[in-house]
Amino acid sequence: MLEVRAARHGDAPALDALGAAPEAGVFVLEKNGAVIGALTLRAGEIFGCAVAPEWRGRGYGTFLLRRALRAAGPGPVYTQTPPGNAAMEALLRRCGFRPQEQALPAAGEEPARAREAGAAAGPLSLPQKWVRGAPDGDGENALAVAHAFLRTHVRPGAFALDATAGNGHDTLFLCRLVGAAGRVLAFDVQPQAVENTNARLRENGCGQVGRAVLDSHANLAAYAAPGSVDAAVFNLGYLPGGDHGVFTTPGVSVPAMRTALELLRPGGVMTVCVYYGGPQGMAEKDAVLAFLTGLPPEGYRVSVRDFSGRPGCPPIPVCIEKRAW
């Protein structure tokens, strides 16, 4: 089980090894009961982020930072100092941070403030801080785009499918949208993902609304009748914090999406977030986008949000509505 929570005094030995302390504003990343990462975020400023050496390079730092940012809520977040190495710089960029003089103002922030911040750093100098000018959830990343679309279309009492359960975050999100009168089924081929998802649902009081099953999304048709599903969700790639050798492939994911579209009722919706940073991801990205953008316009409304101007391999959200006419 992977969890991000506030630090406790009992975490002191593990935090000491990570160069942190159990004080206000410290978030810890706990994996199967052991603290493997820590991040200090206080008053809109990040003071440090560390992951145990044996767990680095597996996406845990990104997972920790994103969860801490979500807990921090809206508003700009700054780093106390510039990133100390290329890995930290890449981590910050993946989570929407930029050098301060390059950052756009956050929603509701006066443009003058951003100009003053850039001037303070000097026109050509190394920025003293990095800033996340647009927090998670405002439509500036793939997940936020998908969630905003689902919020608009999914109603209480709906029946939804999460084709890629992962750690259960989307499954829980869907359960909250459909409410006590709705139903959510999630699928994953990894036992740890199914366990994590069902535990998350129970802990959040949604165990009677949704459940995860150990099965491939290749078998969606065995769980729902055509025209009976209100929403379907796909997050393509690998399980965050899990075995990166287990990942979705176009030979399975594209037929599964075709099936999901058949299961949707008229007016139903589907979201697909394409994560393609791994060596196998580019082939899946090309195949999935070719399939989705090639859907007949008389039957589906398809929207693709392009974040290609950002560094690295920013995930691509695709939102599909099955036409009701």
Order of alpha helices (4+ residues) and beta strands (2+ residues): beta-alpha-beta-beta-beta-alpha-beta-alpha-beta-alpha-beta-alpha-beta-alpha-beta-alpha-beta-beta-alpha-beta-alpha-beta-beta
